[in-house]
Amino acid sequence: MSGVGPAAEPLDSIWLRAMPLVFVLIWSTGFIVARYGMPHAPPFTFLLARYLLSVLCFLPWILLSGARWPSGRQQWLHLAVTGTLMHAGYLGGVWAAVRSGIGAGTVALIVGLQPLLTAMWVAGLARPAVAGGEVRERLTWRQWMGLMMGLAGLLMVVWHKLGQGEIQAFNLAAALAALLSITVGTLYQKRFVKPCDVRTANSVQLLAAAVVSLPVALLEPGQVDWHPELFGAMAWSVLALTLGGSSLLYLLIQRGAATRVTSLLYLVPPCTAVMAWLLFDESFGGLTLPGIALTVAGVAWVVRGGR
């Protein structure tokens, strides 16, 4: 066993360094999947099926691997709260907003405010430090500059798409609810959820999201159209976005500072813009490429500025 450790360390190190990049690439496909799947199913009905199918995929993996479930009723409750916020609240808000007509660029911009909200919160501008859990972080001036650069780059990327969708009271409220849900959920997990197996933790979160989404799915209008694009979107949503993206986000929050983790979400709209250009031949605005460069530079300042 002594000869295995040194050989395994480089591989672990490479994987840890690659986790943020893999997460951004997977998470960026969310709007691509919405474009394929949402015309064929109401949002909460689609998401309810996604949660349940994801749990069915996790369960055999948990049983075969012997993964431990979270210990104690309190940890189950904390995971249920984070699942409600980061799955039902965030995904439900984004999908409902896009379904009701708001532009994808507008939603990306609204949700893209999360790193800035998180930074204000953890720096103590929105709440004091809490004893017993390291939520508050001291941000350097470089990190604040990085957050501003990332936000400016995000605006440059999505600026040409703003106004293409009609902003109404409902879809704006849904987008803001998504922003608040993922922000509070990220901080809540960092503060209250103890390290545990990502497979069992994600299963608890998804079950909670399913319970919350079920009444909404039963009452929302619209029918399911069993189109091949719906099956493809569902397969990718379950296997890549939930089992892959959500699990990576859980691990990143567990391992890293909240501000550095959420700053990665600045990279999602630029990455989505590139994917939409490759897949759907969507044109770039004149500020898109400079905006991508500025966003990447800003995230790099946030990630490295605290070291």
C-alpha positions in Angstrom: 0.0 0.0 0.0 2.9 2.3 0.6 3.8 2.3 -3.0 0.3 3.3 -4.2 0.1 6.7 -2.4 2.8 8.7 -4.3 1.7 7.3 -7.6 -2.0 8.3 -6.9 -1.2 11.8 -5.7 -0.5 13.3 -9.1 -3.7 11.9 -10.6 -5.7 13.3 -7.7 -4.0 16.6 -8.1 -4.8 16.8 -11.8 -8.5 15.9 -11.1 -8.8 18.5 -8.4 -7.4 21.1 -10.8 -9.7 20.0 -13.6 -12.9 20.0 -11.5 -13.7 23.7 -11.9 -13.2 23.6 -15.7 -15.3 20.4 -16.1 -18.0 22.0 -13.9 -18.2 25.1 -16.0 -18.4 23.1 -19.2 -21.2 20.9 -17.9 -23.1 23.7 -16.2 -23.0 25.8 -19.3 -25.1 23.2 -21.2 -28.1 24.0 -19.1 -29.5 26.6 -21.5 -28.7 24.3 -24.4 -30.7 21.5 -22.9 -33.6 24.0 -22.1 -33.7 25.0 -25.8 -34.1 21.3 -26.8 -36.4 20.1 -24.0 -38.6 22.9 -22.7 -40.8 23.3 -25.8 -41.9 19.7 -25.3 -42.8 19.7 -21.5 -43.8 22.2 -18.8 -40.8 23.2 -16.7 -41.6 21.7 -13.3 -42.9 18.5 -14.9 -39.7 18.1 -16.7 -37.6 18.9 -13.6 -39.7 16.5 -11.4 -38.9 13.7 -13.8 -35.3 14.7 -13.9 -35.0 14.6 -10.1 -36.6 11.2 -9.8 -34.6 9.6 -12.6 -31.4 11.0 -11.1 -32.2 9.4 -7.7 -32.9 6.1 -9.5 -29.4 6.4 -11.1 -27.7 7.2 -7.8 -29.3 4.3 -5.8 -27.7 1.4 -7.6 -24.3 3.2 -7.4 -24.8 3.8 -3.7 -25.8 0.2 -3.0 -22.9 -1.3 -5.1 -20.3 1.0 -3.5 -21.6 0.8 0.0 -21.6 4.6 0.3 -22.7 5.9 3.7 -25.9 7.9 4.1 -25.7 11.2 6.1 -25.8 10.6 9.8 -28.3 12.3 12.0 -31.7 13.8 11.4 -30.2 17.3 11.4 -27.9 16.6 8.4 -30.8 15.2 6.5 -32.8 18.4 7.2 -29.9 20.6 6.1 -29.5 18.6 2.9 -33.2 18.9 2.2 -33.0 22.7 2.6 -30.1 22.9 0.2 -31.8 20.6 -2.3 -35.0 22.7 -2.2 -32.9 25.9 -2.8 -30.3 24.7 -5.3 -32.5 22.4 -7.3 -36.2 23.2 -7.0 -35.6 26.9 -6.4 -32.8 27.6 -8.8 -33.7 25.3 -11.7 -37.4 25.9 -11.3 -36.9 29.6 -11.4 -34.7 29.6 -14.4 -36.8 27.2 -16.4 -40.1 28.9 -15.5 -38.6 32.3 -16.5 -37.4 31.1 -19.9 -40.6 29.2 -20.5 -42.6 32.4 -19.9 -40.7 34.4 -22.5 -37.7 36.1 -20.9 -34.5 36.0 -23.0 -31.8 33.5 -22.1 -29.3 36.4 -22.1 -31.4 38.3 -19.6 -31.7 35.2 -17.3 -27.9 34.7 -17.6 -27.3 38.2 -16.5 -29.6 38.1 -13.5 -28.3 34.8 -12.3 -24.8 36.0 -13.0 -25.1 38.4 -10.1 -24.6 35.5 -7.7 -20.9 35.8 -7.2 -21.3 39.5 -6.3 -24.1 38.7 -3.8 -22.1 35.8 -2.3 -19.0 38.0 -1.9 -21.1 40.7 -0.1 -22.6 38.1 2.2 -19.4 36.2 3.1 -17.4 39.5 3.6 -19.9 40.5 6.3 -21.7 43.2 4.4 -24.9 41.3 4.5 -24.5 39.4 7.7 -22.0 38.9 10.6 -19.8 35.9 10.9 -21.4 32.9 12.6 -19.7 31.0 15.3 -19.1 27.4 14.6 -18.9 27.6 10.9 -16.5 29.5 8.6 -18.9 31.4 6.3 -17.3 34.8 6.5 -14.2 35.3 4.3 -11.9 38.2 4.0 -11.7 39.3 0.4 -8.6 41.1 -0.9 -8.9 44.1 -3.2 -7.8 41.9 -6.0 -10.8 39.6 -5.5 -13.2 42.6 -5.4 -11.6 43.9 -8.6 -12.0 40.4 -10.1 -15.6 40.3 -9.2 -16.2 43.7 -10.9 -14.2 42.6 -14.0 -16.2 39.4 -14.2 -19.5 41.3 -13.9 -18.4 43.8 -16.6 -17.4 41.0 -18.9 -20.7 39.2 -18.3 -22.5 42.4 -19.3 -20.5 42.6 -22.5 -21.2 39.0 -23.4 -25.0 39.1 -23.0 -25.6 42.8 -23.9 -26.6 42.1 -27.5 -29.2 39.6 -26.3 -30.9 41.8 -23.8 -34.4 42.9 -24.7 -35.0 40.0 -27.1 -37.4 38.4 -24.6 -40.3 40.3 -23.1 -39.7 41.0 -19.4 -42.9 40.6 -17.4 -43.5 40.6 -13.7 -43.7 36.8 -13.5 -40.6 35.9 -15.4 -38.6 38.6 -13.7 -39.7 37.4 -10.3 -38.9 33.8 -11.3 -35.4 34.8 -12.4 -34.8 36.7 -9.2 -36.1 33.8 -7.2 -33.5 31.5 -9.0 -30.7 34.0 -8.2 -31.6 34.2 -4.5 -32.2 30.4 -4.2 -28.7 29.4 -5.5 -27.0 32.1 -3.6 -28.6 31.2 -0.2 -28.3 27.5 -1.0 -24.6 27.7 -1.6 -24.0 29.6 1.6 -26.3 27.4 3.6 -24.5 24.3 2.4 -21.1 25.8 3.2 -22.3 26.8 6.7 -24.4 23.8 7.8 -23.8 20.7 5.7 -21.0 18.5 7.0 -18.7 16.6 4.6 -20.4 13.4 3.4 -20.6 11.2 0.4 -21.7 13.2 -2.6 -23.9 10.4 -4.0 -26.0 10.0 -0.9 -26.0 13.8 -0.2 -27.2 14.5 -3.7 -29.9 11.9 -3.5 -31.3 13.5 -0.4 -31.2 16.9 -2.0 -33.0 15.6 -5.1 -35.7 13.9 -3.2 -36.4 17.1 -1.3 -36.5 19.0 -4.6 -38.9 16.4 -6.0 -41.3 16.7 -3.0 -41.4 20.5 -3.4 -41.8 20.4 -7.1 -44.6 17.8 -7.2 -47.5 20.1 -6.3 -46.3 22.7 -8.8 -46.0 20.1 -11.5 -49.5 18.8 -10.9 -51.0 22.3 -11.2 -49.0 23.8 -14.0 -50.6 24.0 -17.5 -49.3 22.3 -20.5 -48.8 18.7 -21.7 -45.8 16.5 -22.4 -44.9 16.0 -26.0 -43.0 12.7 -26.3 -40.5 14.1 -28.9 -37.0 12.7 -29.4 -35.6 16.0 -28.4 -37.3 15.6 -25.1 -35.7 12.3 -24.4 -32.3 13.6 -25.4 -32.7 16.6 -23.2 -33.8 14.5 -20.3 -30.9 12.0 -20.7 -28.4 14.8 -20.7 -30.1 16.6 -17.8 -29.9 13.5 -15.6 -26.6 12.0 -16.6 -24.5 15.2 -17.2 -26.2 18.1 -15.4 -27.4 16.4 -12.2 -25.1 13.4 -11.7 -22.2 15.3 -13.1 -22.7 19.1 -12.7 -24.6 19.1 -9.4 -22.2 16.6 -7.8 -19.2 18.7 -8.9 -20.8 21.8 -7.5 -21.4 20.0 -4.2 -17.7 18.9 -4.1 -16.5 22.4 -5.0 -18.5 24.1 -2.3 -17.3 21.4 0.2 -13.7 21.9 -0.7 -13.4 25.6 -1.5 -14.3 29.1 -0.3 -17.7 30.2 -1.3 -16.6 33.3 -3.2 -14.0 31.5 -5.3 -16.5 28.7 -6.1 -19.4 31.0 -7.1 -17.1 33.2 -9.2 -16.9 30.2 -11.6 -20.5 30.9 -12.5 -19.3 34.1 -14.2 -17.8 31.8 -16.9 -21.1 30.0 -17.6 -22.8 32.6 -19.9 -19.7 33.1 -22.0 -19.2 29.4 -22.3 -22.9 29.0 -23.2 -22.5 31.7 -25.9 -19.7 29.7 -27.5 -21.7 26.5 -27.4 -24.8 28.2 -28.9 -22.5 29.6 -31.7 -21.1 26.1 -32.4 -24.5 24.2 -32.2 -27.0 26.8 -33.4 -24.9 29.2 -35.4 -26.0 32.1 -33.1 -24.0 35.2 -33.9 -21.7 36.9 -31.5 -22.1 40.6 -30.5 -19.2 42.9 -31.1 -18.3 42.9 -27.4 -18.7 39.1 -26.9 -15.0 38.1 -27.4 -13.6 41.0 -25.3 -16.3 40.2 -22.7 -15.2 36.6 -22.5 -11.6 37.6 -22.0 -12.5 40.1 -19.3 -14.7 37.5 -17.5 -11.9 34.9 -17.5 -9.4 37.4 -16.2 -11.8 38.5 -13.5 -12.4 34.9 -12.3 -8.7 34.3 -12.3 -8.2 37.3 -10.0 -10.9 36.1 -7.6 -9.5 32.5 -7.5 -5.9 33.6 -7.1 -6.4 36.9 -5.3 -7.1 35.3 -1.9 -4.0 33.1 -1.9 
